[in-house]
């Protein structure tokens, strides 16, 4: 086999695997007590507002290598005086 043909075959063989990784990850809403399998945190995003409670999202990889996205609520409430 010549090199250009081998390269094309390699790209065609790996395309489904690359396409699977580029699929959007379904978002799961965190519930109190939920058991999480987190091997590596990829990113944590938040959208703070003037409120003391705001939504955040964490993207992570579990121990099976699957990407996951978790939505949760951040509370920034200071108890007591200011």
C-alpha positions as CSV (number, residue, x, y, z in Angstrom):
1,X,0.0,0.0,0.0
2,X,1.2,3.5,-0.7
3,X,1.4,6.2,2.0
4,X,-1.5,8.4,0.8
5,X,-3.9,5.5,0.6
6,X,-2.8,4.2,4.1
7,X,-3.4,7.7,5.5
8,X,-6.9,7.9,4.0
9,X,-7.8,4.4,5.4
10,X,-6.5,5.4,8.8
11,X,-8.6,8.6,8.8
12,X,-11.7,6.7,7.7
13,X,-11.2,4.0,10.3
14,X,-10.9,6.6,13.1
15,X,-13.6,8.9,12.0
16,X,-16.4,7.1,13.9
17,X,-14.4,7.3,17.1
18,X,-13.7,11.0,16.7
19,X,-17.4,11.6,15.9
20,X,-18.5,9.8,19.0
21,X,-16.2,12.1,21.1
22,X,-17.6,15.3,19.5
23,X,-21.3,14.4,20.3
24,X,-22.9,16.8,22.8
25,X,-22.9,15.5,26.3
26,X,-26.3,15.2,28.0
27,X,-26.6,17.4,31.1
28,X,-27.7,15.8,34.4
29,X,-29.2,17.9,37.1
30,X,-27.6,17.2,40.5
31,X,-29.8,16.0,43.2
32,X,-28.9,15.8,46.9
33,X,-27.2,12.5,47.7
34,X,-26.5,11.6,44.1
35,X,-23.5,9.3,43.8
36,X,-20.9,10.7,41.3
37,X,-18.1,8.8,39.5
38,X,-15.6,11.5,38.9
39,X,-12.1,10.5,37.7
40,X,-11.1,13.9,36.2
41,X,-12.7,17.4,36.3
42,X,-12.5,19.0,32.8
43,X,-14.1,22.3,33.5
44,X,-16.3,24.2,36.0
45,X,-18.4,27.1,34.7
46,X,-20.7,29.3,36.6
47,X,-22.9,32.3,35.8
48,X,-22.9,34.4,38.9
49,X,-25.5,37.0,39.2
50,X,-26.3,39.6,41.8
51,X,-28.2,36.9,43.7
52,X,-26.6,34.7,46.2
53,X,-27.8,31.5,44.4
54,X,-26.8,30.8,40.9
55,X,-26.4,27.9,38.4
56,X,-23.1,26.2,37.6
57,X,-22.0,23.4,35.4
58,X,-19.2,20.9,35.8
59,X,-17.8,18.8,32.9
60,X,-16.0,15.6,34.0
61,X,-14.8,12.2,32.9
62,X,-15.8,9.2,34.8
63,X,-13.7,6.1,35.5
64,X,-15.0,4.4,32.4
65,X,-13.7,7.3,30.3
66,X,-17.1,8.8,29.5
67,X,-17.6,12.5,29.4
68,X,-20.4,13.9,31.6
69,X,-21.9,17.3,32.4
70,X,-23.5,18.0,35.7
71,X,-25.7,21.1,36.5
72,X,-26.0,22.2,40.0
73,X,-26.8,25.3,42.1
74,X,-24.1,27.3,44.0
75,X,-25.1,29.1,47.1
76,X,-23.0,32.0,48.4
77,X,-24.8,32.7,51.6
78,X,-22.9,34.1,54.5
79,X,-24.6,33.3,57.8
80,X,-24.5,36.0,60.4
81,X,-23.6,39.6,60.0
82,X,-22.0,41.2,57.0
